[in-house]
């Protein structure tokens, strides 16, 4: 098991604390009491037991791409580093079960499967973060969600280190939601996933300009999962900033889902407003469009701002404080409520505490 400091600088917390600046893609200064990266499920279990024996709090993080870290985490922070991957084809070879451990990078998994001709996850290419964190948010993009392909997952209790499998239904998946953001938040570590993929061509190209991009790439031939994944990468790269270059946590707000009647009233005032009817009769709105209509796309507030190509993405230009980002997020929410009467919900999880 690896355990070490992973950053430098911030004068928050005790002198023996550990920097987490490299653990969040927003790049804000944050510190924790201690940090570890177990490289096996058994090593993670031993770390859980050690933390319990020491009567400390334990927080599990992944790639830090969907987190807003406050300056001080009074806890031991654990980031899984175990990342084994096994693909088990069915007897007829037309489908496969994918076994993947929590620490593997999600994009690496998607590209490995797509390059081998397996369909299912290609629309989820270039989503940052680790596989173990993917179910927490029920990650999704371009008409596909993790829940569409998850068979089951294993969790480890953060109280006693015991492991058990959970079915997809037990995970209570919703739009960017799961039981891991509710009843099981900070109570379990997701250790590994089992996912289903297929050889059957099932391209989902009804979003953005994926059809055109894939058609151009294939020159009239049938699409492949790798071609779709590359089209998704190209589309996302044009609209979303690279966290390694410009600090961000991806989409900062969820697309709101509202009752049909409320949306009908809004459409009377804003007939061009993008809206998408859901299976349950509710209607999903595009949060980025709402923010853009408030004149906030591309604005900058000192060290933070809203990305010029995607109004859903709040960015950190460097050298700032997380309080600046939270103030900007509040400004956005207030503006959207004032103009549309719609309340935006933050997507990244907030962890830690502000200094006294």
Buried (B, 14 or more C-beta within 10 A) or exposed (E): BEBEBBBEEBEBBEEEBBBBBEBBBBBBBBBBBBBBBBBBBEBBBBBBEBBBEEEEBBBBBBBBBBBBBBBBBBBBBBBBBBBEBEBEEEEEEEBBBBBBBBBBBBBBBBBBBBEEEBBBBBBBBBBBBBBBBBBBBBBBBBEBBBBBBBBBBBBBBBEEBEBEEBEBEBBBBBBBBBBBBEEBEEEBBBBBBBBBBBBEEEBBBEBBBBBEBBBEBBEEEEBBBBBBBBBBBBBBEEEBBEBEEBBBBBBBBBBBBBEEEBBEEBEEEBEEBEBEEEEEEBBBBBBBBBBBBBEBBEBEBEBBBBBEEBBBBBBBBEEBBBEBBBBBBEBBBEBBBEBBEBEBEBBBBEBBEEEE
